[in-house]
Amino acid sequence: MIRRYGEPVRNGVRYRLRPGAYAVLVRDGSLLLTHQAEPIPEFQLPGGGIDPGESPLTALHREVFEETGWRITAPRKLGVFRRFTYMPEYDLWAEKLCHIYLARPALRHGPPSEPGHTAIWMPINLAAGQLANDGDRAFAQSLL
């Protein structure tokens, strides 16, 4: 059974399955987060949607690089959670199936290439409380 976090499922709403891959990146007691400015400013674990035909690990590497500018190594799957949410940037009600990986940040190549994203190192104990969704928070808190 996959744990569900966040809002309850809304009756009468059709949700589209949206699998994604997200990284927990730790270095020197800090967690690398991405701050997304729009549509709602929030801190998130770096990652995002898995494109059709793409593997979760390929998506993980691509999304982390786009949102943080960092390359990663040694990804290890920590778990999966689901959440049901409205995604205003896509005008979509989504059942997000979130694959969470622990990985090592290896090399920063520059700023994020994803518009509206900023990479931020934050102490783990602070980061766990700043993450926008309950599932991300649960995985960050498991590091404490």
C-alpha positions in Angstrom: 0.0 0.0 0.0 1.3 3.4 -0.9 1.0 6.1 1.7 -1.1 9.2 0.8 -0.4 12.7 2.0 -2.2 16.0 1.6 -5.7 16.9 0.6 -8.4 14.3 0.6 -9.7 13.1 -2.8 -12.5 15.3 -4.0 -15.7 13.6 -5.2 -16.6 14.3 -8.8 -13.0 15.3 -9.8 -11.2 13.3 -12.4 -7.5 13.0 -11.5 -4.8 12.3 -14.1 -1.9 10.1 -12.9 1.3 12.1 -12.9 4.3 10.1 -11.8 7.4 12.0 -10.7 10.9 11.5 -9.3 12.2 13.7 -6.5 15.6 13.9 -4.6 16.6 14.2 -1.0 20.1 15.8 -1.4 22.1 16.1 1.8 25.5 17.7 2.4 27.1 18.9 5.6 23.8 18.8 7.5 21.9 20.8 4.9 19.3 19.8 2.4 19.3 21.1 -1.2 15.8 22.5 -2.0 14.3 24.3 -4.9 12.2 27.4 -4.4 9.5 27.7 -7.0 8.3 31.3 -7.4 5.1 30.6 -9.4 2.3 29.8 -9.4 2.6 29.7 -5.6 5.9 30.5 -4.0 7.1 27.4 -2.1 10.0 25.2 -1.2 10.1 21.7 -2.7 12.3 18.7 -3.0 14.0 19.0 -6.4 12.4 16.8 -9.0 9.3 16.6 -11.2 7.3 14.7 -13.7 8.5 11.6 -15.5 8.0 12.1 -19.2 6.3 9.3 -21.3 8.9 6.7 -22.1 11.4 8.1 -19.6 12.6 6.0 -16.6 12.3 7.4 -13.1 16.1 7.7 -12.7 16.5 9.6 -16.0 13.8 11.9 -14.9 15.4 12.4 -11.5 18.7 13.4 -13.0 17.1 15.7 -15.6 14.7 17.4 -13.1 17.3 17.9 -10.4 19.7 19.5 -12.9 17.0 21.8 -14.3 15.8 22.9 -10.9 19.1 23.2 -9.1 22.0 23.3 -11.6 23.5 20.3 -9.7 24.5 16.9 -11.0 23.9 14.0 -8.7 25.3 10.5 -8.0 24.4 7.3 -6.3 20.6 7.6 -6.2 18.9 5.1 -3.9 15.1 4.8 -3.7 13.7 5.7 -0.3 10.0 5.2 -1.1 6.9 6.3 -2.8 3.9 8.4 -1.8 0.9 9.7 -3.6 -1.0 13.0 -3.2 -4.1 14.4 -5.0 -3.8 18.0 -5.9 -4.6 20.7 -8.4 -1.7 21.9 -10.5 -2.5 25.4 -11.6 0.5 25.7 -14.0 -1.1 22.8 -16.0 -4.7 23.4 -15.2 -4.8 19.8 -14.1 -6.2 17.8 -11.2 -3.4 15.2 -10.6 -2.8 12.0 -8.7 0.9 12.6 -8.1 2.8 9.3 -7.6 6.1 10.6 -6.1 9.2 8.4 -6.2 11.7 9.7 -3.6 15.4 9.0 -3.9 18.3 9.8 -1.6 21.3 10.9 -3.7 24.6 12.8 -3.4 25.0 16.2 -4.9 28.2 15.9 -7.0 28.9 19.0 -9.0 27.2 22.3 -9.4 27.2 23.4 -13.1 25.5 26.8 -12.6 22.1 28.2 -11.7 18.9 26.4 -12.4 17.8 26.4 -16.0 14.1 26.0 -15.0 12.5 29.4 -15.0 11.3 30.6 -11.6 13.4 28.1 -9.6 16.2 28.9 -7.1 18.4 26.3 -5.5 18.8 26.8 -1.8 20.8 24.9 0.8 18.9 24.9 4.1 19.7 23.1 7.4 17.8 19.8 7.5 15.9 20.7 10.7 14.7 24.0 9.1 14.1 22.5 5.7 11.7 19.8 7.0 9.3 22.6 8.2 9.6 24.7 5.1 8.7 22.1 2.5 5.3 22.8 0.9 3.8 19.3 0.9 3.3 16.7 3.7 5.0 13.9 1.7 8.2 15.9 1.1 8.2 16.9 4.8 7.9 13.3 5.9 10.9 12.2 3.9 13.0 15.2 5.1 12.0 14.6 8.7 13.1 10.9 8.4 16.6 12.3 8.1 16.5 13.9 11.6 
